[in-house]
Structures are given as C-alpha cells and as structure tokens.
C-alpha cells in the first residue's frame, strides 16, 4: 500500500486536489494491491478479513491522501458491505466483481437537502409501477458522486410508514432521468468528488431492490458499526501523520530553546493519546470485536467519537508549531488540519449519542 500510494497517487495528488476529483484512471490500478473487497475471494478479492481493509485505510490516510482514502473507503468499506450483506445472488454476481476490479465505482446516497442526518425525513420516493420503481428526488453531499457508475439510494417506498417505509435501491447512473449536480467545493478532502444527485422519474426494475422492501433502516443500522470504525481508523492514522510531520519540522529547525521544550510537553501528550489509548485500544477491542462479528453500534460510536475528537486536538496543536506557515496550503500541515474537520461530521454522530 505504501508503494502504491507513493507511485500511483503522490505524483498526481496535488493536481487532483486542484481539480477537485481523482482521475478515473487510478481506480483499476488500485485493484492490483487489493484495495477493494480484500476479504472476499469468491468475488475476486484477495482474502483475509477486515484487518486488510484497516491497512488500506490507515496507509492512505497516513500518506496524507485524504481524498482518495475517502473515495476508496466509501466504495469498499461501505458500499461493498451493503451488497455483500443484502444483495441477491444475481446482484452480487453482476456488481461485486466489477467493484473489486475497479471497473465499477459505487456511491451511497442518503442525505437530502434540509434533512441532514435525519433519515426519517427523506423525501426521495420510489413508486411501484408494474415491474419497475420510478424514483424522484434529490440527494446531496454524495462522495464519489461525479465518478460513480452505481448508486445505493435510500428511498421512500411507502408514503406512510416511518422508517418501515424506507428501502434501498440500486440505480445505474446511465439511466434516463439521472443527473449529477456540480462538484461541490469543500473545506478539505478536495480531491474527493462530492455532489448533489438528481432523480427525475428514473425507472429501475424491481430486481434492483437491495434487501427487503421497507428494510432500509435495519440495513443502515447493521452496517453503521463498520462505517464508524472505518472513520476512526482514518482519523487515527491522519493524527499520527500530523504528529510525525510536526516532530520532524521542529527537529529540523534550530530549536534548542523553549520551543522544543514546549513541543515535548504537548507533543508527548498527543503521541500518548494517538499511540496508546487510540491505536492499541482500537485494534485490540473494536477490530477484534468486528472480526468476530461482535462489534456493537455503541462500541463503534464511542471509538469514532473519541478518536475523531482526539484527531482534531492533535492536528490543531501541531499546526500551532508551524506559526504563520501552518496557515499556508503549501505546507502539508495546513491540508491535514482542513482534512481533519469533516471526520467528526462523517457517520452522523453527536456527543450526546454516547454520553
């Protein structure tokens, strides 16, 4: 993964950041080091378990490539999980090998304008007409929105039914009525394309239903622990990167004075948080529980909440040691600072949820 990041991402990364999107040409080469669905040999993956996914997440995040790390993780750690858990045999046969090879890029569309993380308020509808669903509505903040070939869409299949009226439907992006909005401008993760998606009476066969009709909320809740664990893994590696980068910067300066003493006091605290409480605690508890199918929503949420907040504290403290240079985007610490903020937003978690 480190060789892949250095040879295939690093040479073009800044150009992708400026363009606001990772080039499609990266996706199929990414399949060769088994970035996608590594744990499923039956669909062309490399075998192993979620620890393989964790390595992919951490190495890309530690390399400082938050955009590609986000794009790959949504595709691999979120979307593949839904298809593996709820896909019909035909859906798995059709889509998973293409996703593993990087031929098909997948996105998941939950959030809508005005609803935020309140999925019960979604208004995108899928109306049954014979053997088809006709989908109308709008989604926003969709990672891989510009790039995707397939979207897992949360829709309302029953007008009155609360969460039991919500379903997951696969939508191919070449269907009439599907439209992408502009690539949204963001604070960080600049090379991760993020879009609004529009569905204007998009007609898909009923066989595109993912799981049971009305079963969306159950599916979303069952997949949420892995998603939040993924965010925590991303965050802990990026925090370590910020600390190591700052440590090297201070050592390179002629800092045999109070600056270095202060950095040792505060930096040691950050390193202790990242390495002992964060990395070891996460690997020994949440990863172990997840591999053994024992990870609860509470445990994953607690890990995600604590680690992303720790990440924010560490990178903020690290940037301070760069002074005015830390505010300049040509310095990597500036990008790491901007990229860190959204990880506390991803996954739809507030402190009150686990307090």
Secondary structure as GFF3:
##gff-version 3
##sequence-region A 1 355
A	DSSP	alpha_helix	2	4	.	.	.	ID=ss1
A	DSSP	pi_helix	5	9	.	.	.	ID=ss2
A	DSSP	three_ten_helix	10	12	.	.	.	ID=ss3
A	DSSP	alpha_helix	13	19	.	.	.	ID=ss4
A	DSSP	alpha_helix	25	32	.	.	.	ID=ss5
A	DSSP	three_ten_helix	41	43	.	.	.	ID=ss6
A	DSSP	alpha_helix	50	62	.	.	.	ID=ss7
A	DSSP	alpha_helix	66	73	.	.	.	ID=ss8
A	DSSP	pi_helix	74	79	.	.	.	ID=ss9
A	DSSP	alpha_helix	80	86	.	.	.	ID=ss10
A	DSSP	alpha_helix	89	91	.	.	.	ID=ss11
A	DSSP	pi_helix	92	96	.	.	.	ID=ss12
A	DSSP	alpha_helix	97	101	.	.	.	ID=ss13
A	DSSP	beta_strand	106	109	.	.	.	ID=ss14
A	DSSP	three_ten_helix	119	121	.	.	.	ID=ss15
A	DSSP	beta_strand	125	129	.	.	.	ID=ss16
A	DSSP	beta_strand	132	143	.	.	.	ID=ss17
A	DSSP	beta_strand	150	156	.	.	.	ID=ss18
A	DSSP	three_ten_helix	162	165	.	.	.	ID=ss19
A	DSSP	beta_strand	166	172	.	.	.	ID=ss20
A	DSSP	beta_strand	178	183	.	.	.	ID=ss21
A	DSSP	beta_strand	194	205	.	.	.	ID=ss22
A	DSSP	three_ten_helix	206	208	.	.	.	ID=ss23
A	DSSP	beta_strand	209	210	.	.	.	ID=ss24
A	DSSP	alpha_helix	216	252	.	.	.	ID=ss25
A	DSSP	alpha_helix	258	272	.	.	.	ID=ss26
A	DSSP	pi_helix	273	280	.	.	.	ID=ss27
A	DSSP	alpha_helix	281	281	.	.	.	ID=ss28
A	DSSP	pi_helix	282	287	.	.	.	ID=ss29
A	DSSP	alpha_helix	288	291	.	.	.	ID=ss30
A	DSSP	alpha_helix	297	320	.	.	.	ID=ss31
A	DSSP	three_ten_helix	323	327	.	.	.	ID=ss32
A	DSSP	alpha_helix	332	340	.	.	.	ID=ss33
A	DSSP	three_ten_helix	341	344	.	.	.	ID=ss34
A	DSSP	three_ten_helix	351	353	.	.	.	ID=ss35
###
